[in-house]
Structure formats: C-alpha cells, structure tokens
Amino acid sequence: MADQLSPDEKFDLVTRNLQEVLGEEKLKQVLQERELKVYWGTATTGKPHVAYFVPMSKIADFLKAGCEVTILFADLHAYLDNMKAPWELLELRVKYYEQVIKAMLESIGVPLDKLKFVKGTDYQLSREYTLDVYRLSSMVTEHDAKKAGAEVVKQVEHPLLSGLLYPGLQALDEEYLKVDAQFGGVDQRKIFTLAEKYLPSLGYAKRAHLMNPMVPGLTGTKMSSSEEESKIDLLDSKEDVKKKLKKAFCEPGNIQNNGVLSFVKYVLFPLRGEFCIKRDPKWGGDKIYTGFEEVEKDFAEETIHPGDLKASVETALNQLLEPIRKKFESPELRKLTNSAYPNPSKKGAAKGGEDDELAPSRLDIRVGKIISVEKHPDADSLYLEKIDVGEPEPRTVVSGLVAYVSQEDLQDRLVLLLCNLKPQKMRGIESQAMLLCASIEGDPRRVEPLDPPEGSSPGEQVFVEGYETGKPDDKLNPKKKVWEKLQVDLKISDECVAQWKDQHLMTKLGQITCKTLKGGNIS
C-alpha cells in the first residue's frame, strides 16, 4: 500500500488524529526523499491496558505509510521513574511487555516483520551513551529537567535525582535509535521540547515529534495503570470488561472527558473505519456509523443512549481482547504474567518481587495513644511522647510537632505510628517509632497527626485496602529504603482520607483521616 501513496498522502496518514506535530516541514522533506523512521517508547512499569490500543492504532498508520518503526521497551526509564519497577523485575516486565504488545499488534492486524523491538539497556549502558548523559547533564539545568518531566515522572515533595535524569535520557534515545521522529502522548511535550533544545548542543540533529491526545480513562480522568477503576486490563475477562464499562463515566449528552466515546474515536474508527451501535429494534435497531463526528453528534443530542454506547464498545473491545486472552492462556505466559506482576497481597510471593519491594503490608502501622508529652531537653522544636501501641511498655517517640500542635492537643490523643523502622537517635534520645502526619508541601506550619476511626484502641493494626493479608516486616531494612519507596504514594484525598495509590488506609473500624489537609502528603 505504501508504494502507491504520494509523499503528501503518507504525511496525512502519519499525522491524522494527532493532537500536535512539531517539525512538520522536516517530516515532509524526509518523505520526499525516503521512508520516515519513527520510534515509540514505553517504560515497562505497570501492566499495559486498553489505552495502549491508541498508540498501537497510530503505529498501524505509520506502517501503512511505509515508515520504519522502532518500539523501545524502556526498562532503564522504568527504574528511574521513582523505582516503579525494581531491578529484579525489569527483565521479566520487558518480556511481558514484548509478548503483550506483540499480541495487541497481531489482534489489530499489524505485521510484526516490519517492526523493530529494542530494549533500552541494550544500548543505554554503553560507554558512548553514558558519556553523552554526562555531557547533557553539564548543560541541562535542574529547572529545565524538572519542568520537562512534570507530566511524565511522578512528582513528589523531595524528588530523586533519577527523575531529573529521565527526560534527558529520553532525548538521547532519539539519536541512538537513529530516527527522524519520536511519537508519544501530548503529556510528553515538555520532554520533546527539551530534546529539540539540547540535542543540537551535543552536535546531534533536532528531530520531529508526533503527539497523540491523552485519552480519558473510565473515570473521566487520565487512564492509569495504578488506578484500577480507570482502566481495563488487556487480560481482563469478559465479565470484568462488562463490570468496568458499566461503572464508567458516560453522562447522557456529555462528550467531554468521556473515555468510552474517546475509545471509539481513537481506536475503533482508525482500525475499522466504522462503528456499529447495537440496540433494541424498538429504539431504532442497529446503526452503522462511518464517521466519528456523526457518533459524537448523536450522543450529544442523546440519540445514542450511554447504555447502548457501552454495550457496543464492550462487543468491539472483546473482539480485540479475545486473541490476547487466548495467547496468554498458555502455561508459559501465565507463569510470566505472575512472575512479572506478583500479587502483593499474597503471602509468600517470590523474593525480589513486588511483594518484597513495594507492598504496603510490609509497614507495621498501628493505632497509638499518647499518654505523656514533654519538651525535648536539647531542642525547642521537638517533643518527647510516650505512646501506648498495645505493648507492655509505651514507646518513646521524638517528633517535630512542637511548633505546630500544642502540647495540650496531643495529650491522650489517638494517633498513627509506624513501628518497624530502625530506631534512631534524635538529639541524643532514641525514637522508637515514627508519628505519621499529614503535611502540605511548601507550608511547614501546616501539619496534622492522622486520626484513626472513633472507638479505636492502642495496638490496632492499620492496613491498605486490598493488602489485608500481608505480614509486616519485623524491621524494615534501611538499605532497601522500603519506607521511602512506599511513602511517595501516601497521600490525603480531597475527602481528607489517607490513601496509598488511591486505596484507603483502614482499621477494622473504618478509614484513617485527617481534619483539614486535603491533597496533603503523609510522612
């Protein structure tokens, strides 16, 4: 097909349905001379979900236009993004991504022989690449690096250096993969502009950038691997697909932030060229649409009912997912899936897996009752508290709340304590646990202890929903930084509920809360 297309037709195919293109003239110039070389990269962190069909449908467009396409499994980037993937799991997750993305491409009819698959660490640990990382780090400011990664790298109060390196490495990938253009979501725009700014400073060519729109998830926000209700997993059963679509945000007549409608636009139409609304004959019967604009118009005018839209998308989506499900029924791929993504709530998960690295059940968080409070003898900004956590003797805890919470407000108060950190001395006095508080970044005076549910007793265990069965470590190994890795995902919701990755912190009596600090951090 590509041989029969003119350069202008190829350009139209390459750029259709994109939200933005940087470097259009460069693309047109290359297409006049030869086939375009494009790469798309994905960090091998959480499981790919149905939103991955959006870039896959564009990759299908690139191939139809005769492009040479490279898919990069960015394993090193996955580790750098706040250690979302431990070193021990990187190789397994790369294998999983390769198998599942190949299965996706096969399900939409993309020939794999025209694609090149590359693993980041195959070249990112080379001497030449490493030297370029150092060269680039001598030019890029902290401000530019943080700004570039703002919408891609997880943002935390105290960012790791790894997150600042991430955008520069992605820029260098363009040179080392020898491409004309990089393709990605519009959320990567700042990384793309950083590449355009700094690659010429290293003596490398400025590349073009092709940007997909961000497709809303089922909850109306960005589809995320870490937000279970926002996405449909590629291996979800038909029953799970039905259940999740039934709960999806799809308000009658509302075409904004509608993930179900967006899936029709950015996946089903590019792949099939049409979409069939299935409905009861008394409501007009089935109707086949050949253009998305008509679907959108009918939905906006409430000619299409949300229930009919969801049911029709369910049918089309299951047709795409069925070949993937069948492929992953093999014992080999089942074993790979379970090894790459071990269930963190299962006791006895493989050492070095997600259970070993990141399960919140490893934290021994308990309800405590403050039985006495006094000033630290050697520090005006510290309190000494004796806190009952259900043990024969109270624990001594040193905290910095003296400047923000009165001594009277702490006396007899129920609080939350992290009890399995290694004790450490603070101004000569050993602190035997950590008092968990909510705080607001940039405002050191806004600090509140977390509140257990009413009726709680000292020593009651705190758990994260979905991780009730895990056993806390006797003592957290400070060298493995388990607390630090888990703490970055501890937040206060807009309803003032304590959460880890959007899952509530609980006791048997209910949720852990704070009084006022919506959107705060927990530490």
N, C-alpha and C positions, 0 to 999 in steps of 0.2 A: 504493500500500500504506500509506504513512504516514498518509493521510487517514482510514484505517479503524482506526488504532491509538489507544488511550487514552493520556493522559499517562504513566500507570504502565507501560503496555506499551512506550512509547517509552523510558522510563527503563531498563527491564530490557534492552532491545536495546542502548542506548548503553553500558551498564556491564557487559554479560556478558563473561566471560573476562578481565576486567581484574584486575590484582593489587591495585590500591588506587585509591580515589577520594577526593579532598579537595574538600569543598564539596558534598556530596550534596543538602543542603537547598536550596542555591542552584539546582542543576540542576532539582530537582522544581518549584521556584517558577517558573522560566522556562518549563518545559514546560507548566505550567498556563495560561500567558499567550500563548506564541508558540513558533515553532521555535527550536531551540538553534543558536547559532553557535559552531563549533569550528575550531581550526586545528592542523595538524601541520606541523612544520618539519623539514627535513633539510639539514645542511651539505653542500655539494657538494664533497666531498673524493674518497675512493676510490670505485671503481665500486660501485653498488648490487648486492647479492647476494640469494639466495633468502630470507634472513631478512626482507627488505623486504616479503615477502608477508604477514607478521604484521601490521604496521600497515595494509597495504592491505586486509586482510580486516576490520579494525575500521572503516576508512573506509567500506567497503561497509555495515557495520552502521549507521554514522551516517546515511548517505544513506537507507537503508531506514526509519530513524526520522524522516526529514524534516529532518535538520539541514542548515544551510548550512555547507559545509566549504571551508576555505581551505588549500591546500598551499603552504607557503613554501619556496622554494629559497634557503637562507640562504648566499649567496655571500660576504658580508662575514664572517660567522661562520667560514666555511671558511678564510679567510685568517688570522683571528685565532687559530685553534687551531694554534699553533706552525707557522704558514705551511705547512700541509699542501697548500694549493693556491696556487701563485704567482699574482700578479695577472694575468700574461699568459695563464693558462689558465682563469681564473674564468669568463669569458663562455662559452667552449667547454664547460666542465663543466656549467654551468647548462643549456645546450642539450641536452647528453647526458642529464642527469637528467630534464629535461622529457619528452624523447622516450621514454626507457626506462620512466619511471613511468606515462606515458600508455599505453604498450604493456602494462604489467603490469595496470593497471586494466581495460583492454579484454579482456585474457585471462581475467579473473575476472568479466566482465560488469557492470562498474561504468559507468554513463552519465556521460560526461565533461561533458555540458552542465549538470550540477548542481554542478560543481566550479569553484572559482576558483583560478587559479595566480598566485602573486605572487613576484617576485624581491626579495630583501632590499634591494639597493642602489637599488631604485626609490623607497624612502622613507627608508632609514636614513642617507642623506647629506643629508637636508633640514635646514634651519635649526632647525626645531622639534624634530626628533628629536635633533639634535646638542646643543642646549641642554639637553634632558632627560637626555642622557648625562652632561653636566657636573653637572647638579643631583643626579643619582643618585650620581655619584662623590663628591660632598661629604657623602653620608650613609652609604654602604656602607664598612665597614672592610675592610682588607686581609685580616683573618682570615675575615670572612664571605664575601668574594669567592673566596678560595682554597678554602674549605670547600665553597662552592656548586658549584664546578667540578671538585671532586676526582674524580668518577667519569665526567666527560664530556671535560674538557680534558686533554690529555696532560700528565702530571706529570713534571717534570724537576727537577734539583738547583737550577738557577738559573732560575726561571720568568720568562717575559717579561711585561711589563705587559699585552700583548694578551690573554693567558689570563685575567687578572684582570678585564678589561673584559667578556669574553664572557658571563658569567651575567647581568650587569645589562642588557646589550643584549637578551638573550632575554626577560627580564622585560618590558622596554619594548615588545617586539613585540606582547604581548597587548593593550596599549592602542591601538597604532597600527593593528592589524588589526581593532579593534573587535569582539572575540569575547567569548563568555561563558565559554569553557573552552579550555584548551590540552591537547593529547593528546601523549603521548610514552612512552618506556620508563621503568621504575622507576629506572633509573640516573640519571634527571634529577630525581629527587625533591628534591634539595637546591637545585637551581635554582628549582623550583616554589615551595618554601617561602620562598626569598629574595624571589621575586616577591610572594607573599602578605604578606610582612613590609613591603616597601618601597614597593610601588605606592601604597598608601593615603597614605604620607607625601608623595607627589607630588600628592595630590588625585585619584588615579585609583582605580577600583573594584578590589576583590580578585576575582580570577577563580577558577573551579573548575579542578581538574586531574585528568585521567584517565590512569592509568598501566598500560601493558602490562607483563607479566613479561618478563624477559630470557630469550630462547630460547637454549639451549646450541648451540654450533657443532658441527661434525662431530667435533672432537677432544675434546668434553666440556666445553670452556670457552666463553666468550662468542664468538659468531660475529663475525669481524673482517675488514674489507677488507684489512688489512695482513698477515693470517696466511693464506697461500694454502691450506693444507691444512684450515683450519677452515670453509671456505665454498665454496658452489657459485655461480659467476658466472651471471648471467641469460643470458649468451650462450654458456655452455659447451655443447659438443657432447654428443650422447647418450653418446658414448664416455667423455668426461670425467666426466659425471654418474655413469655406472656405476663408473668407477675411484675417484672420490672417495667414493661411498657404500660401496663395498666396503671401503675403508680406515677408514670412520667408526667411532667408538667406539659399540658396541652390544652390551654384555656380556649373555649369556643371563640373563634374570630380573631384570636391574638396570634399574630405572625412574628412577634418579637421574642427572642431568646427561646424559641421553640425547637428543642433538639430533635423531635420526631419529624417535623417539617424540614429541618435542615438536612437530615439524613436523606430525605427524598431528593433534595436539590443537589447535594454534593456527592452522593454515592449512586443512588439508583438511576437517576437520569443520565449522568455521564457514562455509566456502564451499559445501560439498556436502551436509552433513548425514549423510553416511555414508562408510564406508571399506571397501574390498574387499581382503582378504588373499588373494593368489593363491598356490596351492601344488599340488603333485602330488597326484592322487587317492589315492595310497597313504598320504598323510599327512592325509587328510580332505578334500581338494579345496578349492575356493574358499569363502570365508566372508565374508558382508557384515555389517558392524557398523553399527549406527545410533546408538551412543553411545560416546564415548571411554573411559568408565570400564570397559567390557567389554573393549576392546582392551588397556588397561593391566593389567587383572586377568589376562587370558590370557597376556600377555607375562611378567608377574611369576611366574606359575605355570608358565612355559616351555611353554605350549600353543602359543604362536606362536614359531617359530624366528627368530633375528635375520636369517638369510639370506632368509627369506620376507618379513619386515617390510621389509628394504632393497629387495628386488625389487619389492614392491608400491608403496612410496614412489617408487621410480625411475619406475614406469609413470605414477603420478599426477603426479609432478613434470614429467616430459617433456611431458605433456598441457598443463600450464600454460606451459612454456617455449617450446613449438613456435611459437605465434603471435608471440612476441617475437623468436625467432631469424629467422623469415621476414621480419618487418618490417625487421630490421637487415641483411638481405641486400642491400638497395638500395645502390647506389654512394654515394649522398649520406650515408646513415647510417654506412656503413663508414668513409668519409672522416672524418666527425665523431668516431667512436669512436677512430680512430688519432690524430687531432689532439688530442683532449681527454686521451687517455692514451697518449702516445708510448712506445714500448718503450725503456726507459732503457738497455738493453744494446746497442741498435742504434747503430752508428756513424753519425753524420750526421743524428741526429734534429733536428727543427726548432729553431732558436734560440728561446730563451724557453720551451721545453717542459720536461718533467720531466727529460730528459737534461741540459739546460742548467742546471737548478736543483738537482736532488736526486740524481743518480746517484752512488753511492759510487765508481764507476770514475774519477771526477774527482780523487780523492785519490791522491797518489803516496806510498803506504806501502811501505816496504822493510825487509828484514831488515838490521840493522846489528850490528857487533861493536865493543864498547867496547875501545879499545886503550890509553887512559890516562885517569885520573881525578885531579882535584885540586880543592882548595877554591877557591871564588871569592875573589879578593883583597879584595873590598869587601863581602862578605856571608857571615855564618856559616851561613845557611840555604840556600846554593846550591852546587852542584857545577859544575865545568867538565869536560866529557868530550870527548875526541877519538874520533869514531866512524867506522869504516870502513863505507861504504854502497856499495862496489863502484865508487868513482870514484878517479881518480888521487890525490887528496888527501883525507884524512879531514875530516869536518865537525866544527866546533866547536858543541857543544850545551850550553846552560845549563839545568840542571834543579834542582828543589827537593827532591830525594830525600835530601839530606844528613841530615835529621832522622829518616828512616825506614828507609833502607837503608845498610848500612855500605859504606865505600869498597872494602873487600876483596871484598864480594859483587858489586860492579859490574864489577870488573876482568875483562876477557876474556869478559864475558857477551854472549850474543846477545840483542838487543832489537828492538823495532819503532820505526821512525822515520817521521814524517810529513815529507816532504822538499820539498813545494811550497808551503808557507806563505811569506809575505813575511818575510825575516829581520828580527829586531827586537833592539834593544839592551836588555840586562838588566844594570843597574848598570854601564853603560859598555862592556860586552863584547857583541858581536853573536852572537846564537844563530841558527845556520843551519838548524835543523830542530827538530821537537818530539819528545821522547821520549814514547811512548804508554804510559800506565799504567792499571791498574785501581785504583779507589778506592771507599770506602764513604761515602755521604752522612752528614754529621754526625760522622764519626770521622776527623779529618785525619791521624791517625797510621797508618791502615790503607791503605797504598799499595804496589802491586807492579808492577814492569815486566811487560809482556806477554811471553810466551815463544813464539818460533817453534818449529816442529816440529824434533825431533832430526835432525841432519845438514844443517841449513840453512846457507847461505853468505851472506856480506855482499852486498847488492845484489839479492837475490831479491825479486821483486815479490809483494806481498800483494794479494789480491782478495777480493771478496764473491761467494759462490755466486750464479750467475745473471747476474753482471756482469763476466764474464771478458774480454769483447772490447772494453770501453770504453777510451779513452785518457785518461790523467791530464792535467790542465791543466799547462802549463809553470809557471805561477804562479797560485795562487788569488787572485782579486780580493778584497781585504779588504772593499771597499764592498758586495759582494754577499753576504758572510757565508756562503759555501758551506760552509765547515768547521763553522760554528756550527749551520747547519740540519741537516747530516748527523750531527753529533756527538750530538744529543739522542736518536738511535735506536741508538747504540752502547752495548751492554750486555754483561755477563758472565752466561751462563746458569747454571742450577743445577748443570750439569755442569762449570762453570769453563771454558766455551768462549766465545771472543769472538764476538759476533754484531752484525749490523746488521739491524734489523727481522726478527729470528728467522732470518736467513740467516748461515751461518758465515763468519768471516774465515779465509782459507786461503792457503797457498802450494802449489806443486806437490807438496810432500811431506806435506801434511796440514793440520790445524786449528791456529789460534792459540789459546793457552790462558793461564790464569794459575794460580798454585798453590792459592790458598785463598779468594779473594774472590767467592764465589757471589753473584749478583744485583748485583754492583758496576757502577759507571759506568766509562766509558772516556774519558780525556781526556789 
